[in-house]
Amino acid sequence: MLKLTKNLLLASALTLSAGTYLSTASAADMSAENAIAAAKDARKQAIAVGGEWRDTGKMIKKAEKLLKEGKAEEATKIAQAAEAQGMLGYMQATSQTSDNLHI
């Protein structure tokens, strides 16, 4: 029961922090190139612990395509979402190990 409660609290915290992160970041705060680079870094970190989420790589490719098409604001938003997925994937994978790497 304690483990279930701990997992539910962690899931709630992850959801809230991802929503806060995505709502506070805007195109004015970060260029599309920087957002894509940050997403790639977060994805690499998640891959390193086996926590990559299914669509993160696809989102990064879509952001790169949009940037090439001159749609920087859309590219930035998608890249920021991909970065959040990378961070959450890392946290999820490390929270489910006995090592607790993220603590």
GUBA-809755 format. One record per atom (N, C-alpha, C): atom name; residue number from 1; residue in three letters; x, y, z. Coordinates in Angstrom, 3 decimals. Example, Ala and Ser with C-alpha at 12.3 -4.5 7.8 and 13.67 -1.06 7.14 Angstrom:
% residues 2
{'N' 1 'ALA' {13.190 -5.690 7.800}}
{'CA' 1 'ALA' {12.300 -4.500 7.800}}
{'C' 1 'ALA' {13.200 -3.300 7.800}}
{'N' 2 'SER' {12.850 -2.250 7.080}}
{'CA' 2 'SER' {13.670 -1.060 7.140}}
{'C' 2 'SER' {12.900 0.030 7.870}}
//
This chain:
% residues 103
{'N' 1 'MET' {0.822 -1.189 0.000}}
{'CA' 1 'MET' {0.000 0.000 0.000}}
{'C' 1 'MET' {0.868 1.255 0.000}}
{'N' 2 'LEU' {1.931 1.238 0.782}}
{'CA' 2 'LEU' {2.824 2.388 0.855}}
{'C' 2 'LEU' {3.483 2.641 -0.496}}
{'N' 3 'LYS' {3.877 1.556 -1.169}}
{'CA' 3 'LYS' {4.515 1.697 -2.478}}
{'C' 3 'LYS' {3.532 2.273 -3.494}}
{'N' 4 'LEU' {2.289 1.856 -3.473}}
{'CA' 4 'LEU' {1.262 2.377 -4.367}}
{'C' 4 'LEU' {1.052 3.863 -4.134}}
{'N' 5 'THR' {0.968 4.249 -2.873}}
{'CA' 5 'THR' {0.797 5.659 -2.532}}
{'C' 5 'THR' {1.987 6.478 -3.011}}
{'N' 6 'LYS' {3.183 5.956 -2.805}}
{'CA' 6 'LYS' {4.394 6.644 -3.248}}
{'C' 6 'LYS' {4.388 6.815 -4.772}}
{'N' 7 'ASN' {4.005 5.778 -5.508}}
{'CA' 7 'ASN' {3.950 5.847 -6.965}}
{'C' 7 'ASN' {2.895 6.834 -7.448}}
{'N' 8 'LEU' {1.748 6.869 -6.772}}
{'CA' 8 'LEU' {0.705 7.820 -7.142}}
{'C' 8 'LEU' {1.153 9.257 -6.896}}
{'N' 9 'LEU' {1.826 9.481 -5.789}}
{'CA' 9 'LEU' {2.343 10.821 -5.506}}
{'C' 9 'LEU' {3.391 11.230 -6.528}}
{'N' 10 'LEU' {4.271 10.309 -6.908}}
{'CA' 10 'LEU' {5.285 10.601 -7.913}}
{'C' 10 'LEU' {4.634 10.919 -9.250}}
{'N' 11 'ALA' {3.647 10.141 -9.653}}
{'CA' 11 'ALA' {2.954 10.378 -10.925}}
{'C' 11 'ALA' {2.275 11.748 -10.917}}
{'N' 12 'SER' {1.659 12.100 -9.805}}
{'CA' 12 'SER' {1.011 13.408 -9.700}}
{'C' 12 'SER' {2.030 14.535 -9.805}}
{'N' 13 'ALA' {3.142 14.379 -9.128}}
{'CA' 13 'ALA' {4.186 15.407 -9.171}}
{'C' 13 'ALA' {4.754 15.552 -10.574}}
{'N' 14 'LEU' {4.968 14.437 -11.256}}
{'CA' 14 'LEU' {5.490 14.488 -12.624}}
{'C' 14 'LEU' {4.517 15.184 -13.555}}
{'N' 15 'THR' {3.244 14.878 -13.413}}
{'CA' 15 'THR' {2.231 15.490 -14.266}}
{'C' 15 'THR' {2.163 16.990 -14.024}}
{'N' 16 'LEU' {2.165 17.389 -12.770}}
{'CA' 16 'LEU' {2.104 18.815 -12.448}}
{'C' 16 'LEU' {3.344 19.562 -12.920}}
{'N' 17 'SER' {4.516 18.984 -12.730}}
{'CA' 17 'SER' {5.740 19.675 -13.136}}
{'C' 17 'SER' {5.839 19.766 -14.652}}
{'N' 18 'ALA' {5.376 18.762 -15.372}}
{'CA' 18 'ALA' {5.404 18.817 -16.834}}
{'C' 18 'ALA' {4.449 19.897 -17.335}}
{'N' 19 'GLY' {3.265 19.966 -16.748}}
{'CA' 19 'GLY' {2.307 20.992 -17.151}}
{'C' 19 'GLY' {2.804 22.389 -16.861}}
{'N' 20 'THR' {3.416 22.577 -15.717}}
{'CA' 20 'THR' {3.981 23.873 -15.368}}
{'C' 20 'THR' {5.100 24.242 -16.317}}
{'N' 21 'TYR' {5.963 23.295 -16.603}}
{'CA' 21 'TYR' {7.085 23.547 -17.502}}
{'C' 21 'TYR' {6.587 23.957 -18.878}}
{'N' 22 'LEU' {5.639 23.221 -19.411}}
{'CA' 22 'LEU' {5.158 23.498 -20.757}}
{'C' 22 'LEU' {4.395 24.810 -20.835}}
{'N' 23 'SER' {3.690 25.184 -19.783}}
{'CA' 23 'SER' {2.908 26.413 -19.839}}
{'C' 23 'SER' {3.767 27.657 -19.626}}
{'N' 24 'THR' {4.897 27.546 -18.942}}
{'CA' 24 'THR' {5.710 28.725 -18.695}}
{'C' 24 'THR' {6.710 28.993 -19.809}}
{'N' 25 'ALA' {7.102 27.973 -20.557}}
{'CA' 25 'ALA' {8.045 28.171 -21.651}}
{'C' 25 'ALA' {7.285 28.675 -22.864}}
{'N' 26 'SER' {7.859 29.644 -23.563}}
{'CA' 26 'SER' {7.218 30.170 -24.759}}
{'C' 26 'SER' {8.258 30.369 -25.841}}
{'N' 27 'ALA' {7.782 30.664 -27.042}}
{'CA' 27 'ALA' {8.687 30.869 -28.178}}
{'C' 27 'ALA' {9.632 32.037 -27.915}}
{'N' 28 'ALA' {9.188 33.008 -27.141}}
{'CA' 28 'ALA' {10.052 34.153 -26.842}}
{'C' 28 'ALA' {11.189 33.761 -25.899}}
{'N' 29 'ASP' {10.961 32.731 -25.082}}
{'CA' 29 'ASP' {11.959 32.319 -24.106}}
{'C' 29 'ASP' {13.073 31.466 -24.711}}
{'N' 30 'MET' {12.780 30.763 -25.792}}
{'CA' 30 'MET' {13.740 29.798 -26.293}}
{'C' 30 'MET' {13.611 29.692 -27.807}}
{'N' 31 'SER' {14.724 29.753 -28.511}}
{'CA' 31 'SER' {14.665 29.580 -29.959}}
{'C' 31 'SER' {14.353 28.130 -30.289}}
{'N' 32 'ALA' {13.858 27.909 -31.477}}
{'CA' 32 'ALA' {13.519 26.552 -31.903}}
{'C' 32 'ALA' {14.756 25.661 -31.906}}
{'N' 33 'GLU' {15.885 26.205 -32.336}}
{'CA' 33 'GLU' {17.119 25.415 -32.364}}
{'C' 33 'GLU' {17.517 24.966 -30.961}}
{'N' 34 'ASN' {17.427 25.875 -30.013}}
{'CA' 34 'ASN' {17.762 25.538 -28.625}}
{'C' 34 'ASN' {16.776 24.538 -28.040}}
{'N' 35 'ALA' {15.496 24.699 -28.388}}
{'CA' 35 'ALA' {14.479 23.775 -27.891}}
{'C' 35 'ALA' {14.715 22.367 -28.427}}
{'N' 36 'ILE' {15.073 22.268 -29.697}}
{'CA' 36 'ILE' {15.344 20.959 -30.298}}
{'C' 36 'ILE' {16.587 20.335 -29.661}}
{'N' 37 'ALA' {17.612 21.138 -29.453}}
{'CA' 37 'ALA' {18.833 20.628 -28.811}}
{'C' 37 'ALA' {18.535 20.139 -27.394}}
{'N' 38 'ALA' {17.728 20.875 -26.656}}
{'CA' 38 'ALA' {17.365 20.467 -25.297}}
{'C' 38 'ALA' {16.549 19.177 -25.319}}
{'N' 39 'ALA' {15.669 19.036 -26.305}}
{'CA' 39 'ALA' {14.873 17.815 -26.431}}
{'C' 39 'ALA' {15.769 16.614 -26.732}}
{'N' 40 'LYS' {16.743 16.820 -27.597}}
{'CA' 40 'LYS' {17.667 15.727 -27.924}}
{'C' 40 'LYS' {18.476 15.312 -26.698}}
{'N' 41 'ASP' {18.909 16.287 -25.912}}
{'CA' 41 'ASP' {19.662 15.971 -24.689}}
{'C' 41 'ASP' {18.802 15.197 -23.694}}
{'N' 42 'ALA' {17.558 15.643 -23.512}}
{'CA' 42 'ALA' {16.658 14.952 -22.579}}
{'C' 42 'ALA' {16.367 13.531 -23.072}}
{'N' 43 'ARG' {16.225 13.375 -24.384}}
{'CA' 43 'ARG' {15.980 12.037 -24.948}}
{'C' 43 'ARG' {17.175 11.119 -24.690}}
{'N' 44 'LYS' {18.389 11.644 -24.890}}
{'CA' 44 'LYS' {19.592 10.836 -24.647}}
{'C' 44 'LYS' {19.660 10.387 -23.194}}
{'N' 45 'GLN' {19.313 11.288 -22.289}}
{'CA' 45 'GLN' {19.338 10.951 -20.869}}
{'C' 45 'GLN' {18.324 9.844 -20.572}}
{'N' 46 'ALA' {17.144 9.927 -21.176}}
{'CA' 46 'ALA' {16.125 8.894 -20.962}}
{'C' 46 'ALA' {16.571 7.563 -21.560}}
{'N' 47 'ILE' {17.176 7.602 -22.743}}
{'CA' 47 'ILE' {17.660 6.380 -23.381}}
{'C' 47 'ILE' {18.706 5.702 -22.503}}
{'N' 48 'ALA' {19.545 6.492 -21.856}}
{'CA' 48 'ALA' {20.634 5.956 -21.035}}
{'C' 48 'ALA' {20.128 5.075 -19.893}}
{'N' 49 'VAL' {18.904 5.319 -19.439}}
{'CA' 49 'VAL' {18.356 4.515 -18.342}}
{'C' 49 'VAL' {17.190 3.639 -18.797}}
{'N' 50 'GLY' {17.003 3.537 -20.106}}
{'CA' 50 'GLY' {15.933 2.703 -20.649}}
{'C' 50 'GLY' {14.553 3.290 -20.472}}
{'N' 51 'GLY' {14.459 4.617 -20.450}}
{'CA' 51 'GLY' {13.172 5.252 -20.199}}
{'C' 51 'GLY' {12.637 6.091 -21.329}}
{'N' 52 'GLU' {13.119 5.848 -22.560}}
{'CA' 52 'GLU' {12.623 6.661 -23.682}}
{'C' 52 'GLU' {11.158 6.337 -23.951}}
{'N' 53 'TRP' {10.367 7.369 -24.111}}
{'CA' 53 'TRP' {8.963 7.186 -24.448}}
{'C' 53 'TRP' {8.820 7.033 -25.959}}
{'N' 54 'ARG' {7.779 6.384 -26.377}}
{'CA' 54 'ARG' {7.579 5.987 -27.765}}
{'C' 54 'ARG' {7.659 7.137 -28.771}}
{'N' 55 'ASP' {7.048 8.257 -28.500}}
{'CA' 55 'ASP' {6.913 9.314 -29.505}}
{'C' 55 'ASP' {7.957 10.422 -29.415}}
{'N' 56 'THR' {8.850 10.376 -28.470}}
{'CA' 56 'THR' {9.809 11.470 -28.284}}
{'C' 56 'THR' {10.643 11.703 -29.538}}
{'N' 57 'GLY' {11.202 10.660 -30.103}}
{'CA' 57 'GLY' {12.018 10.798 -31.310}}
{'C' 57 'GLY' {11.214 11.323 -32.484}}
{'N' 58 'LYS' {9.978 10.863 -32.620}}
{'CA' 58 'LYS' {9.104 11.334 -33.697}}
{'C' 58 'LYS' {8.805 12.818 -33.539}}
{'N' 59 'MET' {8.615 13.241 -32.298}}
{'CA' 59 'MET' {8.326 14.654 -32.045}}
{'C' 59 'MET' {9.525 15.532 -32.408}}
{'N' 60 'ILE' {10.713 15.056 -32.097}}
{'CA' 60 'ILE' {11.922 15.816 -32.424}}
{'C' 60 'ILE' {12.061 15.945 -33.941}}
{'N' 61 'LYS' {11.839 14.856 -34.660}}
{'CA' 61 'LYS' {11.908 14.907 -36.132}}
{'C' 61 'LYS' {10.869 15.868 -36.695}}
{'N' 62 'LYS' {9.675 15.857 -36.124}}
{'CA' 62 'LYS' {8.625 16.767 -36.589}}
{'C' 62 'LYS' {9.024 18.220 -36.325}}
{'N' 63 'ALA' {9.608 18.477 -35.166}}
{'CA' 63 'ALA' {10.049 19.839 -34.842}}
{'C' 63 'ALA' {11.133 20.295 -35.815}}
{'N' 64 'GLU' {12.063 19.401 -36.147}}
{'CA' 64 'GLU' {13.116 19.748 -37.103}}
{'C' 64 'GLU' {12.524 20.056 -38.481}}
{'N' 65 'LYS' {11.533 19.277 -38.878}}
{'CA' 65 'LYS' {10.883 19.494 -40.172}}
{'C' 65 'LYS' {10.163 20.847 -40.182}}
{'N' 66 'LEU' {9.442 21.128 -39.116}}
{'CA' 66 'LEU' {8.729 22.403 -39.029}}
{'C' 66 'LEU' {9.695 23.589 -39.061}}
{'N' 67 'LEU' {10.830 23.437 -38.405}}
{'CA' 67 'LEU' {11.823 24.508 -38.409}}
{'C' 67 'LEU' {12.329 24.763 -39.829}}
{'N' 68 'LYS' {12.594 23.687 -40.569}}
{'CA' 68 'LYS' {13.042 23.837 -41.956}}
{'C' 68 'LYS' {11.978 24.507 -42.828}}
{'N' 69 'GLU' {10.719 24.303 -42.485}}
{'CA' 69 'GLU' {9.614 24.917 -43.228}}
{'C' 69 'GLU' {9.357 26.356 -42.788}}
{'N' 70 'GLY' {10.117 26.839 -41.825}}
{'CA' 70 'GLY' {9.965 28.214 -41.360}}
{'C' 70 'GLY' {8.907 28.396 -40.294}}
{'N' 71 'LYS' {8.458 27.327 -39.697}}
{'CA' 71 'LYS' {7.430 27.387 -38.659}}
{'C' 71 'LYS' {8.087 27.222 -37.289}}
{'N' 72 'ALA' {8.876 28.223 -36.922}}
{'CA' 72 'ALA' {9.696 28.144 -35.714}}
{'C' 72 'ALA' {8.867 28.051 -34.437}}
{'N' 73 'GLU' {7.773 28.775 -34.370}}
{'CA' 73 'GLU' {6.972 28.758 -33.137}}
{'C' 73 'GLU' {6.368 27.377 -32.899}}
{'N' 74 'GLU' {5.836 26.759 -33.956}}
{'CA' 74 'GLU' {5.289 25.406 -33.830}}
{'C' 74 'GLU' {6.390 24.407 -33.487}}
{'N' 75 'ALA' {7.539 24.567 -34.126}}
{'CA' 75 'ALA' {8.671 23.677 -33.867}}
{'C' 75 'ALA' {9.105 23.772 -32.413}}
{'N' 76 'THR' {9.121 24.980 -31.882}}
{'CA' 76 'THR' {9.528 25.190 -30.495}}
{'C' 76 'THR' {8.569 24.486 -29.538}}
{'N' 77 'LYS' {7.285 24.625 -29.773}}
{'CA' 77 'LYS' {6.297 23.996 -28.891}}
{'C' 77 'LYS' {6.433 22.472 -28.897}}
{'N' 78 'ILE' {6.610 21.903 -30.066}}
{'CA' 78 'ILE' {6.739 20.444 -30.146}}
{'C' 78 'ILE' {8.042 19.985 -29.508}}
{'N' 79 'ALA' {9.119 20.736 -29.737}}
{'CA' 79 'ALA' {10.406 20.381 -29.137}}
{'C' 79 'ALA' {10.350 20.471 -27.615}}
{'N' 80 'GLN' {9.653 21.457 -27.098}}
{'CA' 80 'GLN' {9.522 21.581 -25.650}}
{'C' 80 'GLN' {8.727 20.415 -25.072}}
{'N' 81 'ALA' {7.702 19.976 -25.776}}
{'CA' 81 'ALA' {6.935 18.814 -25.330}}
{'C' 81 'ALA' {7.805 17.554 -25.374}}
{'N' 82 'ALA' {8.640 17.441 -26.408}}
{'CA' 82 'ALA' {9.548 16.295 -26.515}}
{'C' 82 'ALA' {10.569 16.313 -25.380}}
{'N' 83 'GLU' {11.054 17.499 -25.043}}
{'CA' 83 'GLU' {11.998 17.609 -23.919}}
{'C' 83 'GLU' {11.328 17.154 -22.620}}
{'N' 84 'ALA' {10.097 17.589 -22.412}}
{'CA' 84 'ALA' {9.369 17.185 -21.206}}
{'C' 84 'ALA' {9.198 15.668 -21.174}}
{'N' 85 'GLN' {8.891 15.068 -22.327}}
{'CA' 85 'GLN' {8.766 13.609 -22.377}}
{'C' 85 'GLN' {10.090 12.936 -22.025}}
{'N' 86 'GLY' {11.189 13.490 -22.519}}
{'CA' 86 'GLY' {12.494 12.922 -22.197}}
{'C' 86 'GLY' {12.779 12.977 -20.707}}
{'N' 87 'MET' {12.495 14.121 -20.105}}
{'CA' 87 'MET' {12.730 14.267 -18.670}}
{'C' 87 'MET' {11.827 13.335 -17.865}}
{'N' 88 'LEU' {10.563 13.263 -18.264}}
{'CA' 88 'LEU' {9.629 12.400 -17.550}}
{'C' 88 'LEU' {9.973 10.924 -17.738}}
{'N' 89 'GLY' {10.419 10.561 -18.928}}
{'CA' 89 'GLY' {10.833 9.178 -19.170}}
{'C' 89 'GLY' {12.013 8.795 -18.310}}
{'N' 90 'TYR' {12.954 9.724 -18.170}}
{'CA' 90 'TYR' {14.114 9.481 -17.299}}
{'C' 90 'TYR' {13.661 9.299 -15.850}}
{'N' 91 'MET' {12.816 10.209 -15.387}}
{'CA' 91 'MET' {12.349 10.137 -14.004}}
{'C' 91 'MET' {11.532 8.873 -13.753}}
{'N' 92 'GLN' {10.716 8.504 -14.721}}
{'CA' 92 'GLN' {9.913 7.295 -14.569}}
{'C' 92 'GLN' {10.798 6.062 -14.473}}
{'N' 93 'ALA' {11.773 5.971 -15.374}}
{'CA' 93 'ALA' {12.644 4.790 -15.388}}
{'C' 93 'ALA' {13.473 4.699 -14.110}}
{'N' 94 'THR' {13.993 5.827 -13.662}}
{'CA' 94 'THR' {14.843 5.781 -12.470}}
{'C' 94 'THR' {14.029 5.598 -11.200}}
{'N' 95 'SER' {12.782 6.023 -11.202}}
{'CA' 95 'SER' {11.961 5.837 -10.001}}
{'C' 95 'SER' {11.518 4.390 -9.842}}
{'N' 96 'GLN' {11.589 3.636 -10.912}}
{'CA' 96 'GLN' {11.138 2.251 -10.867}}
{'C' 96 'GLN' {12.287 1.263 -10.683}}
{'N' 97 'THR' {13.439 1.784 -10.307}}
{'CA' 97 'THR' {14.569 0.913 -9.998}}
{'C' 97 'THR' {14.846 0.989 -8.508}}
{'N' 98 'SER' {15.561 0.020 -8.005}}
{'CA' 98 'SER' {15.906 0.035 -6.588}}
{'C' 98 'SER' {17.030 1.029 -6.303}}
{'N' 99 'ASP' {17.713 1.494 -7.363}}
{'CA' 99 'ASP' {18.829 2.436 -7.176}}
{'C' 99 'ASP' {18.364 3.851 -6.881}}
{'N' 100 'ASN' {17.140 4.221 -7.303}}
{'CA' 100 'ASN' {16.630 5.584 -7.148}}
{'C' 100 'ASN' {17.647 6.603 -7.647}}
{'N' 101 'LEU' {18.018 6.505 -8.908}}
{'CA' 101 'LEU' {19.059 7.319 -9.493}}
{'C' 101 'LEU' {18.756 8.815 -9.491}}
{'N' 102 'HIS' {17.496 9.201 -9.562}}
{'CA' 102 'HIS' {17.163 10.620 -9.658}}
{'C' 102 'HIS' {17.130 11.336 -8.314}}
{'N' 103 'ILE' {17.239 10.610 -7.241}}
{'CA' 103 'ILE' {17.185 11.232 -5.905}}
{'C' 103 'ILE' {18.550 11.734 -5.510}}
//
